[in-house]
Amino acid sequence: MIRFLLFRIGFLIPTFLGVTVVAFGFIRLLPGDPVLLLAGERSIDEERYRQLLHQYGFDRPIWDQYLTYLWDLLHGDLGTSIITKKPVFQEFFTLFPATLELSVCAILFAIALGVPAGVIAAVRRRTAFDHAVMTTALVGYSMPIFWWGLLLIILFSGILGWTPVSGRISLLYYFPTPTGFMLIDSLLSGQDGAFASAVSHLILPSIVLGTIPLAVIARQTRSAMLEVLGEDYVRTARAKGLAPWRVVGLHALRNAMIPVITVIGLQVGVLFAGAILTETIFSWPGIGKWMIDSIFRRDYPAVQGGLLLIAAIVMLVNLLVDVTYGLINPKIRYRD
Amino acid sequence: MLRTKRVMAATFGLSLLAMASAGAEAKTLVYCSEGSPEGFDPALYTAGTTFDASSKPVYNRLVEFERGTTNVIPGLAESWEVSDDGTEYTFHLRKGVKFHTTDFFTPSRELNADDVIFSFMRQLDGENPYFDYAGGSWEYFNAMSMPDLIKDIEKVDDYTVKFVLTRPEAPMLANLAMDFASIFSKEYADKLMEDGKPELLNQQPLGTGPFQFVAYQKDAVIRYKANPDYWDGKQPIDDLVFAITTDPAVRYQKLKANECQVAPYPNPADIEAMKNDPDLNVMEQEGLNVGYLAYNTQKAPFDKVEVRKALNMAINKEAILDAVFQGAGRVAKNPIPPTMWSYNEKVEDDAYDPEAAKAMLDEAGVSDLKMKIWAMPVQRPYNPNARRMAELIQSDWAKVGVDAEIVSYEWGEYLKRSKEVDRDGAVLLGWTGDNGDPDNFLAVLLGCDGVGGANRAQWCYEPFDKLIQEAKILSDKDKRAELYREAQVVFKEQAPWATIAHSVVFMPMRKSVSGYKMDPLGSHRFDGVDIAQ
């Protein structure tokens, strides 16, 4: 197990180096000069322009800039945002809890609905329920997030008035946020109604962000279950006279979960991508919205730092998923 | 159901509100702002969103723009004198002005001349410890030529400051009302420097303004409370909250749900529905901008006034407004917008008359004219769709026998090439004002100095230039206005541009909000605003 872990972590290093190249190169490929954009439409004189280029180090050769970036990175320094003048690392981790909270709720929503729907669809194969689940999943998968989000806001917040339109908590509440997780901080604040307000603000964005993962998980669960349900040992279990729920719930589901967990792990990347749009619609102060702003403003340090951290998180989650296989299925336990 | 929930939440939240402001009757106004501020030091940035969150609520200037106008009125300076030669401005500061007392700083003294000098010297003097802080890019200060203009700033006594200029410049007063000229507390800045945290000046603003900064939750909420000691009296509302909401459709929903009471920049498509909503009030005003088509007046046949006039008369501006602005625009007849002082109402626009235009062209001996129209590649408030506008002008001109070809370039290239004196063709462009002074339009865009630069018509007409040069050095505003009105008449006779449109800005709010005035300069101010609860 330890060797496996070391091997996997060793494998992360070249991947991570690759990511630094992409993160560094990507924003520089976009047309638009950060210094000119900083100056705005009022234009800027030549001398001042050179001065600012020099200040940000953009006048040095590109390889030199990259090496400096790597060197700083090794020292845990992601640079300082050109716009807000704050360290990128600090900016990222101020906003990250909001994205994490939303993503966790979205994925929980997707699993809680997707796995049972997939299982039932597999057990009741070719029934109306199965068709309904699969059609809904297809529709959900193809749903443009922006449109879907607005639709839900107009229906549930606008017409029915059941949920708040946007934000993380009602503006009536104002308390310190030591953890950055609104669900936890609202409980810690001890203010009545704060937690309920935080929950109600999470409902719509979680549904919107969780829709695509939900569709993917439901389909994956169904096909994995179908495969497992056809296995000999399931027939044996049934022949033994085990209760159907035990056959499905214990014997089949556990084995079917392996590909499902892989898919859930892969959804982390999807969640980050979806978070960009979901956060924009719901005015959710997370890293997705921050990345978009940074890209528009050509804030090089923020974009390359943000991309790098997101990539690092995705890689870590995938590592965790690999480790989880072993926990679920003893056959894939790794030996030293 | 929501209402019950909200009432419950309100009840539960009261204890907190009671802390944030005095008493349980606290009046809170929520503004759904369109974006996050870049920081809270207005002199470092140029974006209106940043000014709305920093300079407008938290700071004051020596002089201020009167709410809802571009008139300059006393601010932290109670009065001022300008020397006869127009190069010395002496400001007398208001006494007893208190800086905000917050949980991050308690001032020990009131506003004095040191604060004023610090606020400018940090942008001007390379030796000032704050000159290089936070990147030290004093964009607007530089863009308004302050480093060339300001020779010195002297402290006459604790409440008197003298600005010595290198040349007479009447718009100086208007410049001092701009956001970059906000007055900071030197005491607070010194304290931060001493603590080794100068960057906090850009994160925890502290000024003399109508509202004081409470907290900023990045990309989500900015909280302010009314300054209890404001020199102009406490504001009618107690708490001001900016709920950052980037999507216009969502801002509309929040406005409807009363989650915010004022929300700027609506989708044009939603405006009709908003106007019909009994709970909402939609204010509208011309923006401080102009969209125009500039001929190259140095190239034949556009050097002839009759040719330019004839082409102007052939353009159907009403059709352009319908198609390009979809109602969010007004026909422009002058080069300055109607919200600006000295706007000349009496000027008559060239009537749309293709027949007469054709006759004028024939008379000028111009036939089979072939020319280019330059269409900008970007959207701007003064021109949301330059390509479409160019096509409409092209077809209008075809009716009078002019064959126009539409050209375009990448934006940077467009700006650069259109400046060239021997440029071929008429250029679509526009301008948004900085300081509400007519000089900021007329001299910048049409003065002889601007030829080969911002004067895209390459138009240097002595009678016009004389008027605006004279107006630039006079300090009597009425006399200046007179000269500018005259200049607009000359402009119209000479027609270096086809003036096309001013955009219209819409501002939706709930009917419970009173006292809001739209700012012609495009900012969003909440001093003097009240809310019925």
Interface residues (C-beta under 8 A of the other chain):
Chain A: L36 L38 A39 G40 E41 R42 S43 I44 D45 R48 L52 Q55 I82 I83 T84 K85 K86 E91 T94 L95 A98 L150 I153 I154 S157 G158 G161 W162 P164 V165 S166 G167 R168 S170 L171 L172 Y173 Y174 F175 T177 Q191 D192 G193 A194 S197 S200 T280 I281 F282 S283 P285 G286 K289 W290 D293 R297
Chain B: M1 L2 R3 K5 R6 M8 A9 A10 F12 G13 S15 L16 L17 A20 T28 V30 G35 S36 E38 G39 L44 T46 A47 A134 G135 S137 E139 Y140 N142 A143 E199 N202 Q203 A215 Q217 K218 D219 A220 V221 R223 V241 A243 I244 T245 T246 D247 A249 V250 Q253 K254 K256 A257 E259 G412 T432 D434
